[in-house]
Amino acid sequence: MRVLIIGGTGFIGSSIAARLAAAGHTQTLATRHPEQHAALLVLPLLELVEADVHDPARLAELVRDQDAVINLVGILHGDATRFERIHVALTEKIVAACEAAGVRRYLHMSALGADVDAPSMYQRSKGRAESCVVASRLDWTIFRPSVVFGRDDHFLNLFARLQQRLPVLPLAGAATRFQPVWVEDVSRAFATALGRNDLIHRRLDLAGPTVYTLAELVRLAGQWSQHPRPVLPLPDALARLEATLMALLPDPPLTHDNLDSMKIDNVAAGGFPAVLGWTPKALEAVAPRYLAPLMPAAPHRGATPTSPPSPVKSLIVGDMQ
């Protein structure tokens, strides 16, 4: 198939691109800065195209002659205007471009907890984007992952780095429950959906086999990175103060909207969808290897004995975002 991926140069997108390349699909990845993602060009049948995907005319050019479109664009931090622009308005433009070009197959990245009445701006904007997709004339599939882990993640790696530097870790939302899912299971779900008509008009929650509190995940990140630190759960008032102070940083790791998101657990009631046909990888089978302190000669970081290496990891030495 000819597949356009929007938002495909990041952590999850590079995993999806590698899997689609291995399956023989021709891919176009739209990005504002193709020179920053040249490592992806080692993948066969992949083209990086410079584009402002918010421009409807440019979107129409990109969508033309494609067999499927994948929208992975998402942000975790921002104000209401930015969430609306990135999650809702852009989805509306992509859906409209697909409908105008006659491109029916559309895969959409949402998130567990997405709902128009959810506590946070992030969750509400994701919910409005889902509503736009569901109301369209497209053959859509929506994926709603819990927090995604993997070698280049910005979740467990963040907590591991913090515990390398801090004697104690103050933690907001310590009791919130998550069901982390491996990035390779997420990318496999997207690749599988391209060839499965029975997954059309389905919303699929993607979650791992185990539920953890945030405090448990942080302790595991410290243990596996060999820098365990005491975790200090913060009451809401202190958590809000922490978020206010962190908002002064250029790229804050915690915002008030993040705290609002953690008012509800990030878990899938039905677990990983049986309809996909496999059991997701457990956190303990993957994360200890990539969180372990780096050794000078360990090019195989992130590999597991029970799973084949990603095509990107086979072709590129080092990390790729």
Buried (B, 14 or more C-beta within 10 A) or exposed (E): BEBBBBBBBBBBBBBBBBBBBBBEBBBBBBBEEBEEBEBBEBBEEBEBBEBEBBEEEBBBEBBEEBBBBBBBBBEBBBEEEEBBBBBBBBBBBBBBBBBEBEBBBBBBBBBBBBBEEBBBBBBBBBBBBBBBBEEBEBBBBBBBBBBBBBBBBBBBBEBBBBBEEEEEBBBBBBEBBBBBBBBBBBBBBBBBBBEBEEBBEBBBBBBBBEBBBBBBBBBBBBBBBEBBBEBEBBEEEEBBEBBEEBEEEEEBBBBBBBBBBBBBBBBBEEBBBEEBEEEBBEBEBBBBBBBBEEEEEEEEBBBBEEEEBBBBBEBBEEEBE
